[in-house]
């Protein structure tokens, strides 16, 4: 098959799970014998290069003069429409040159807006990771005019697609409630995980000076403020515990910095800015426990990667975590927005090292058996074929 992904989030400009998903799936599809293209952004000159068998086209936004009147009022909307113009121009070239059969994109950023405003082929698949209109509400971001216009365009993009494919059942139900529609008919297709790259290193866990890892953006939706409130409670039982926060700031770090002196836990915390996926392996392998206390999560790549490394994960009982983790078997679930329950579950895992080791092994086994790259790629291929 001839498949093209539209993904502004893509290495080396990797901000979240959408880029990781696209990167992994594209390369696996090539290994299975398919022709794969990716259209993504660049900070330098535009290019078209073969990267591990994937033809990656990097484009820059194209200034549209008719949008200049709206840029002060709608800065992000205009920037996205200008980027979409560049993507759409490149997509038109690729369709003509390579006879693309399937285009896949996430729901956010309406990256192929201008192309699909005038065309119905190739077939468009929109993968439902989590619509931005929902994310903004969870992150408590006020809906100004710019955000409301982006929401309208995102909704148009989603319902222009020939197929909506949710990442999890939880995402399908959330989208159905938000847009007051029936859940998408296509079953969820979970993310794949590279269990060869993300694997245990044989390190034994310790409860003498336990290392607890949080990986992800510092964001309200990710529950980092709840984790911060849980830290002093954990330190009462494990005074030498150390909490490593790895990920870029998404507007919350100043709130954390203001609260940390009041909690008196600065000496038990380390902050590291965003680390690439290759570098994350050592952080997972060096942890005694990984914690993901999100208020909402579709199907967190960081949790998949941690579990593939044989780590026990404590995560909130929300979204895709419930579908990913069997509570008490392959990880531990806690209540969202509940620092006391989060602390109690962390302490529970740290106190029982044997149980911690066992859940880590079960987590690794599940990742290898259920979320293999080839299995998930083939599942997507079958969906693509059904649309042709």
C-alpha positions as CSV (number, residue, x, y, z in Angstrom):
1,X,0.0,0.0,0.0
2,X,1.0,3.7,-0.4
3,X,0.4,5.5,2.8
4,X,1.1,9.1,3.8
5,X,1.1,10.4,7.4
6,X,0.5,14.1,8.3
7,X,2.3,14.7,11.6
8,X,3.8,18.0,12.6
9,X,4.9,16.2,15.8
10,X,7.8,14.0,14.5
11,X,11.4,13.5,15.4
12,X,13.4,15.6,16.0
13,X,10.5,17.9,16.9
14,X,8.9,15.4,19.2
15,X,6.4,16.8,21.7
16,X,4.2,13.9,22.5
17,X,2.7,10.5,21.7
18,X,1.4,11.4,18.3
19,X,4.9,11.8,16.9
20,X,6.2,8.6,18.6
21,X,3.2,6.7,17.2
22,X,3.8,8.0,13.7
23,X,7.5,7.4,13.8
24,X,7.1,3.8,15.0
25,X,4.2,2.8,12.8
26,X,5.8,4.4,9.6
27,X,9.0,2.3,10.0
28,X,7.1,-0.9,10.8
29,X,4.9,-0.5,7.8
30,X,8.0,-0.1,5.6
31,X,9.4,-3.4,7.1
32,X,6.1,-5.0,6.1
33,X,6.6,-4.0,2.5
34,X,4.5,-0.8,2.2
35,X,5.5,2.5,0.7
36,X,5.3,5.2,3.4
37,X,5.5,9.0,3.4
38,X,5.5,11.5,6.2
39,X,4.8,15.2,5.9
40,X,6.2,17.1,8.9
41,X,7.7,20.4,9.9
42,X,11.2,21.8,9.7
43,X,13.0,24.7,11.3
44,X,15.4,24.9,8.4
45,X,15.3,24.5,4.7
46,X,12.5,22.3,3.2
47,X,13.6,18.8,2.3
48,X,12.5,15.4,1.0
49,X,14.7,12.6,2.4
50,X,14.5,8.9,2.8
51,X,14.9,8.0,6.5
52,X,15.0,4.3,7.3
53,X,12.9,3.6,4.2
54,X,10.3,6.4,5.0
55,X,10.2,9.3,2.6
56,X,10.0,12.3,5.0
57,X,9.0,15.6,3.5
58,X,9.8,18.6,5.8
59,X,7.9,21.8,5.2
60,X,7.5,25.3,6.6
61,X,4.4,27.4,6.9
62,X,3.7,29.6,3.9
63,X,2.6,33.1,4.5
64,X,-0.9,33.8,3.3
65,X,-1.5,37.5,2.7
66,X,-5.3,37.3,3.1
67,X,-4.8,36.1,6.7
68,X,-2.7,39.1,7.7
69,X,-5.8,41.0,8.9
70,X,-6.6,38.3,11.4
71,X,-3.2,37.4,12.8
72,X,-3.4,39.7,15.8
73,X,-6.8,38.4,16.8
74,X,-6.3,34.7,15.8
75,X,-2.5,34.1,15.9
76,X,-2.5,30.3,16.4
77,X,-5.4,29.7,14.0
78,X,-3.6,31.7,11.3
79,X,-0.3,30.0,11.9
80,X,-1.9,26.5,11.6
81,X,-3.7,27.5,8.4
82,X,-0.4,28.7,6.9
83,X,1.2,25.4,7.9
84,X,-1.7,23.5,6.5
85,X,-1.2,25.3,3.2
86,X,2.4,24.0,3.0
87,X,1.3,20.5,4.0
88,X,-1.6,20.5,1.5
89,X,0.7,21.7,-1.3
90,X,3.2,18.9,-0.6
91,X,0.4,16.3,-0.3
92,X,-0.9,17.3,-3.7
93,X,2.5,16.7,-5.2
94,X,2.9,13.3,-3.5
95,X,-0.6,12.2,-4.5
96,X,0.2,13.1,-8.1
97,X,3.7,11.5,-8.1
98,X,3.2,8.4,-6.0
99,X,-0.6,7.7,-6.3
100,X,-1.1,7.8,-2.5
101,X,-4.0,5.5,-1.4
102,X,-4.4,6.4,2.3
103,X,-3.7,9.6,4.3
104,X,-3.6,9.4,8.1
105,X,-3.5,12.3,10.5
106,X,-4.3,13.0,14.1
107,X,-7.4,15.1,14.9
108,X,-5.5,18.1,16.2
109,X,-4.1,21.0,14.0
110,X,-6.2,20.1,10.9
111,X,-2.9,19.7,9.0
112,X,-4.4,18.8,5.6
113,X,-7.3,21.3,5.7
114,X,-6.7,23.1,2.4
115,X,-6.2,19.8,0.5
116,X,-9.4,18.1,1.8
117,X,-11.4,21.3,1.4
118,X,-11.3,20.6,-2.3
119,X,-10.6,16.8,-2.6
120,X,-12.1,13.6,-1.4
121,X,-9.3,11.2,-2.4
122,X,-7.1,9.7,-1.1
123,X,-9.1,8.2,1.7
124,X,-8.5,10.1,4.9
125,X,-8.1,8.4,8.3
126,X,-8.1,10.5,11.4
127,X,-6.7,8.8,14.5
128,X,-8.4,10.0,17.6
129,X,-5.7,10.5,20.2
130,X,-7.7,13.2,22.1
131,X,-9.2,16.3,20.5
132,X,-7.6,19.6,21.6
133,X,-11.0,21.0,22.4
134,X,-11.2,18.4,25.2
135,X,-7.6,18.8,26.3
136,X,-8.0,22.6,26.7
137,X,-11.0,22.0,29.0
138,X,-9.1,19.5,31.1
139,X,-6.1,21.9,31.3
140,X,-8.5,24.7,32.3
141,X,-7.4,26.9,29.5
142,X,-10.0,29.7,28.9
143,X,-11.7,29.4,25.5
144,X,-10.9,32.7,23.8
145,X,-11.9,33.4,20.2
146,X,-8.7,31.8,18.8
147,X,-9.4,28.6,20.6
148,X,-13.0,28.5,19.6
149,X,-12.1,28.9,15.9
150,X,-9.5,26.2,16.2
151,X,-12.2,23.9,17.8
152,X,-14.5,24.5,14.8
153,X,-11.7,23.7,12.3
154,X,-10.7,20.6,14.3
155,X,-14.3,19.4,14.3
156,X,-14.6,19.9,10.5
157,X,-11.3,18.0,10.0
158,X,-12.5,15.1,12.1
159,X,-15.8,14.7,10.4
160,X,-14.4,15.2,6.9
161,X,-12.5,11.9,7.5
162,X,-13.6,8.7,5.8
163,X,-12.8,6.9,9.1
164,X,-12.3,7.9,12.8
165,X,-10.1,5.4,14.6
166,X,-9.9,5.8,18.4
167,X,-6.7,4.9,20.3
168,X,-8.8,3.4,23.1
169,X,-12.4,2.6,24.0
170,X,-12.1,5.5,26.5
171,X,-11.2,8.0,23.8
172,X,-14.1,6.7,21.6
173,X,-16.6,7.2,24.5
174,X,-15.1,10.6,25.4
175,X,-15.5,11.8,21.8
176,X,-19.0,10.4,21.6
177,X,-20.1,12.3,24.7
178,X,-18.3,15.6,23.7
179,X,-19.7,15.7,20.2
180,X,-23.0,14.0,21.1
181,X,-22.6,11.3,18.5
182,X,-22.6,7.5,18.4
183,X,-19.2,6.0,19.2
184,X,-17.0,5.4,16.1
185,X,-17.7,2.0,14.5
186,X,-14.1,1.1,14.0
187,X,-12.7,-0.6,17.1
188,X,-9.8,1.0,19.0
189,X,-6.3,0.4,17.8
190,X,-3.8,0.7,20.6
191,X,-0.4,2.2,20.2
192,X,2.5,-0.2,19.4
193,X,5.6,-0.3,21.6
194,X,9.2,-1.0,20.6
195,X,10.0,-3.8,23.1
196,X,13.4,-4.2,21.6
197,X,14.5,-0.7,22.3
198,X,12.6,-0.5,25.6
199,X,13.6,-3.5,27.6
200,X,14.8,-4.3,31.2
201,X,18.5,-4.1,32.0
202,X,18.4,-6.6,34.9
203,X,18.7,-3.9,37.7
204,X,17.2,-5.0,41.0
205,X,14.8,-2.6,42.7
206,X,15.7,-0.9,45.9
207,X,13.5,0.4,48.7
208,X,16.5,1.9,50.6
209,X,16.8,5.0,48.4
210,X,14.0,4.5,45.9
211,X,14.0,6.3,42.6
212,X,10.5,7.4,41.4
213,X,10.1,8.6,37.9
214,X,7.5,10.9,36.3
215,X,8.0,11.3,32.6
216,X,5.9,13.7,30.5
217,X,5.0,17.3,30.1
218,X,4.6,19.4,33.2
219,X,0.9,20.0,32.6
220,X,-2.3,20.2,34.7
221,X,-3.8,17.4,32.7
222,X,-0.8,15.2,33.6
223,X,-1.6,15.4,37.3
224,X,1.8,16.8,38.3
225,X,0.3,19.0,41.0
226,X,-1.3,16.0,42.6
227,X,2.0,14.2,42.5
228,X,3.7,17.1,44.1
229,X,1.2,17.1,47.0
230,X,1.8,13.3,47.4
231,X,5.6,13.6,47.8
232,X,5.7,14.7,51.5
233,X,3.3,11.9,52.3
234,X,5.7,9.3,50.7
235,X,8.7,10.9,52.4
236,X,7.2,10.2,55.8
237,X,7.6,6.4,55.0
238,X,10.6,6.7,52.8
239,X,12.6,9.8,53.7
240,X,15.4,9.0,51.1
241,X,13.0,8.6,48.2
242,X,13.9,10.7,45.2
243,X,11.4,11.9,42.6
244,X,12.7,12.5,39.0
245,X,10.6,14.7,36.8
246,X,11.6,14.3,33.1
247,X,9.7,16.5,30.6
248,X,9.3,20.0,29.3
249,X,7.2,22.7,31.0
250,X,3.7,23.2,29.7
251,X,2.9,26.2,31.9
252,X,2.9,24.5,35.4
253,X,6.5,24.7,36.5
254,X,6.0,28.2,38.1
255,X,3.2,26.8,40.2
256,X,5.3,23.9,41.3
257,X,8.2,26.2,42.2
258,X,5.9,28.2,44.3
259,X,4.6,25.2,46.2
260,X,7.8,23.2,46.7
261,X,9.3,25.4,49.5
262,X,6.0,25.1,51.4
263,X,6.1,21.3,51.2
264,X,9.7,21.2,52.1
265,X,10.7,18.5,49.5
266,X,13.1,20.3,47.2
267,X,16.0,18.1,48.2
268,X,14.1,15.0,47.1
269,X,13.3,16.3,43.6
270,X,15.1,16.7,40.3
271,X,13.8,18.3,37.1
272,X,15.2,17.4,33.7
273,X,14.0,19.0,30.5
274,X,12.6,16.9,27.7
275,X,14.7,13.9,26.8
276,X,14.6,12.1,23.4
277,X,13.2,8.5,23.3
278,X,16.6,6.9,23.0
279,X,17.7,8.8,26.1
280,X,14.6,7.9,28.1
281,X,15.5,4.2,28.2
282,X,18.1,4.8,30.9
283,X,15.6,6.8,33.0
284,X,13.1,4.0,32.9
285,X,15.7,1.4,33.6
286,X,17.0,3.4,36.5
287,X,13.7,3.8,38.3
288,X,12.2,1.7,41.1
289,X,8.8,2.8,40.2
290,X,7.1,5.0,37.5
291,X,4.2,7.3,38.3
292,X,1.7,8.8,35.8
293,X,-1.1,10.6,37.8
294,X,-3.0,12.1,34.8
295,X,-6.5,13.6,35.1
296,X,-7.0,12.2,31.6
297,X,-4.9,10.1,29.4
298,X,-5.6,8.4,26.1
299,X,-2.9,5.7,26.0
300,X,0.3,7.2,27.3
301,X,3.4,6.2,25.4
302,X,5.5,6.8,28.5
303,X,3.6,4.2,30.4
304,X,3.9,1.7,27.6
305,X,7.7,2.3,27.4
306,X,8.1,2.0,31.1
307,X,6.2,-1.2,31.2
308,X,8.2,-2.6,28.3
309,X,11.3,-1.8,30.4
310,X,9.8,-4.1,33.1
311,X,8.9,-1.2,35.4
312,X,5.9,-1.2,37.8
313,X,3.6,1.7,36.9
314,X,1.3,3.5,39.3
315,X,-1.3,5.4,37.2
316,X,-4.7,6.9,37.7
317,X,-7.9,5.0,37.0
318,X,-8.7,7.1,33.9
319,X,-8.8,6.8,30.1
320,X,-6.6,4.2,28.5
321,X,-4.7,3.3,31.7
322,X,-7.7,1.2,32.7
323,X,-7.3,-0.7,29.4
324,X,-3.5,-0.9,29.6
325,X,-3.0,-2.0,33.3
326,X,-4.6,-4.9,35.2
327,X,-4.7,-3.5,38.7
328,X,-2.4,-5.4,41.0
329,X,-1.2,-7.7,38.3
330,X,0.7,-5.6,35.7
331,X,0.6,-2.3,37.6
332,X,-1.4,-0.3,40.1
333,X,-4.3,2.1,39.6
334,X,-5.2,4.9,41.9
335,X,-7.9,7.6,42.1
336,X,-7.4,10.7,40.0
337,X,-6.9,14.1,41.7
338,X,-6.3,12.3,45.0
339,X,-2.9,12.9,46.4
340,X,-3.5,10.8,49.5
341,X,-4.5,7.7,47.4
342,X,-1.6,8.3,45.0
343,X,0.9,8.4,47.9
344,X,-0.6,5.3,49.5
345,X,-0.2,3.3,46.3
346,X,3.4,4.5,45.9
347,X,4.2,3.4,49.4
348,X,2.4,0.1,49.0
349,X,4.5,-0.8,45.9
350,X,7.8,0.4,47.5
351,X,7.1,-1.6,50.7
352,X,6.6,-4.9,48.8
353,X,9.7,-5.3,46.7
354,X,8.8,-8.9,45.7
355,X,5.4,-7.7,44.4
356,X,7.1,-4.8,42.6
357,X,9.4,-7.2,40.8
358,X,6.5,-9.5,39.9
359,X,4.3,-6.7,38.5
360,X,7.3,-5.4,36.5
361,X,7.7,-8.8,34.9
362,X,4.0,-9.0,34.1
363,X,4.1,-5.6,32.6
364,X,7.0,-6.5,30.3
365,X,5.2,-9.8,29.2
366,X,2.0,-7.9,28.3
367,X,3.9,-5.3,26.2
368,X,5.7,-8.0,24.2
369,X,2.6,-10.2,23.7
370,X,-0.1,-7.6,23.1
371,X,1.5,-4.4,21.8
372,X,4.1,-5.6,19.3
373,X,5.0,-3.3,16.4
374,X,4.2,-5.7,13.7
375,X,0.8,-6.8,15.2
376,X,-0.4,-3.2,15.5
377,X,0.9,-2.2,12.1
378,X,-0.9,-5.1,10.5
379,X,-4.1,-4.2,12.3
380,X,-3.9,-0.7,10.7
381,X,-3.2,-2.2,7.3
382,X,-6.4,-4.2,7.5
383,X,-8.4,-1.1,8.4
384,X,-6.8,0.8,5.4
385,X,-7.7,-2.0,3.0
386,X,-11.3,-1.9,4.2
387,X,-11.5,1.7,3.2
388,X,-10.4,1.2,-0.4
